[in-house]
Amino acid sequence: MTGVGHETGFLPVGEPVDLTNCEREPIHIPGSIQPRGVLIAVSDPDWIVQQVSENLADLTGLPLREALGRPLADVLGAAAADAVIRSASAFGDLRERNPVEITIDVGGQAVPVDALLHRTLTEPGPAVTGDGGPVADPPGALPVSTLVVELEPAHGPRPFSFPNTYQAVRGTVAELNRASSLQELYGITARAVRELTGFDRVMVYRYDADYNGEVVAEAKAPHLNSFLGLHYPASDIPAQARALYEKNWIRLFNDVDYTPVPLEPVDHPLTGRPLDLTYSSLRSVSPIHVEYLKNMGVRASMSISLLRDDKLWGLIACHHYSGPHAPPYATRAAAEFLGSTLSVRLVDRVQDDEFHRALRVRSTLAWLTAATMDEDRPLTDTVLGTPSLLDLLDADGVVVNLQGTRGCAGTELPAGLADAIAGWAAVQGKDVVATDALASVAPRLGGRAACGVLVLPLPEGQYVLWFRGEAVRHIDWGGDPHNKAIAEREGDEVRLSPRKSFERWRETVRGRSEPWSAQEIAEAGELRTHVLEALYARSRSIVRAAETLQRSLLSDPPEPDHLEVAVRYVPAAREAQVGGDWYDVFQQPDGSTMLVIGDVVGHDTEAAATMAQLRGLLRGIAYDSAAGPAQVLSRLDAAIEGLDLGAMATVLVGRLEQTPAERAAAVTRLRWASAGHLPPLLVAPDGVQQLLVPERAGLLLGVDPGRPRSEQVTVIERGSTLLLYTDGLVERRDQVFDDGVTLLGEALADLRHLPVTAMCDRLIDRLLPDGAEDDVALVAVRLRPQDS
């Protein structure tokens, strides 16, 4: 690949190194470093030297045998060692304070040195008996903390500081902030990094979902051929190498002709294991990677990770061809700062694009949802009207078969083909069936007219089917991606080595459509829920509609390890109709759990349609968002007004969060906000009840979107039970709210020892012995005791 290639690692002595085993190489423990600096491993916190690189004397003048087992001050000198120890003893991430600028006295000459520090924890290896055999680890053996000190002769701007770094890239950061497109962001960064570092070629390299890479921007010397637009297969950077790029964001390999410098001793004397060099700047390079770069004519390389949500999105890849090249640490730090800035801007741009698209889709989905509740209009005509299903998902055409009525929009499929595809999808056992290569999974059905399909199988043979035609793609690869290795004879053996040709190789991909994105599949799944609601609401049996609403819309909640969750929905027995009560429980990517309870004003199909709209909008606003519950309610209120939904509802939104410190203290934090909803009820493990009443009452949604909303924080101890509910549980003709809440609290305290699922059933039986006069929704959450 262009930026890094097969950076893999090192195998046990005697095992041949080739492409057949590179995935198994322990790349973080090579046992050697690049010779542009020196590495010293020091035990923490007694600062005794345990390992050194064999080139120690080249920089310090001290033979390595005189360094091992000695205090760090004996190796670096008292002043330099004191500076390193002071930095290592401070709180926080050591790498954020790198480099520590020190001076070493070598033969009476003061040598300026950049000391790069990081700390590593290593599990102790097996102890060794007198005859050399291993024995089990001693009981209670703790990980060993090691301070890794890497010394590089200093050159370039000093003293190093954040202001100096920012000064070097301030103009570029301003350009990035003004950029109006992704391509402009890429180009600005490539040019700036090349100007800053002096590499012959700098590329911005982007991964697809399968980690195949594409060069999306390039800045290069005029005499070099262009790599812009070339693709490289995912195998060029194995998964384990990608994992290291997510941890160590910048990697310099300054000379492909280097000789690795071993560590002495090879294994750490306190652990019996190799030293972990994951975060090392000098970590040695795999022989496969060296050969790969030589095959490309590259003499030095550097890579900077581009991350999104802590996952590798791409790389800034730097190549040098005229000889070794080693930008000083301050320059590398400035380049890394640019990479971080680009990562932030890319995330901002993508999130902004996703937000606007999601808002458009949500608006279309909300309109369709409301329209499907108009029982005077055939459902097929509704979803193919304006806006239609083609406004929801981009496709060549859509075919609908609902309630015995067929219809289509866009391009038409051959007669009978849509039914055949829908029949195939129905037996897949999924709510949403999607493929961009139908011919490969159903050869009888696939053709150029429908290379890709997305199908919503529905009860009784009904369906919604979007289709896309063939999208012929021409992919320019850097070398043949199907011939990634070549055979090399070494004496009497043959091994596989990296390919030597990186000339542009064009592949034509046929039989596929444009792929369906994860967002499109999720949105189609949500539409399926709303279509099911409409089908059930239109059914002759209103009771059946209410029962199926609970199954289709109010799905089973997640249950994280530390929570026990149960939900219930009870339709009104008196009217037996669909209403506006709803609950929702879902997990956020950061591990927190969202709790929602709501009640739309009204008791008819319009209230149910509004409920579905609000539930979908709230999910879209809250999911993977840093917004707190109060902000979520404010944005939902603004959406109600902006989309002219005319809805009014009470809603309570809660977010259960837990920091490591709170987990250790056996507590969880509930952030919550209420839009006029009933206060939650909290029962401690000992039965003490607490009604969570907000400091300031919140208005219903749909009354005054401009009114600020407040947020509450409640700390909950393990073993407590939290209950969210709608008014049908506590209010009846013969019972006021206060009396109902009192009875609820007593019942919850009595039943708190039961599993929450059984507790919910018993609560409903006790409080509603004759059935519910009004719809009831509830969410019960118990924080599992510390020992469960």
Disulfide bonds with the S-S distance in Angstrom:
none
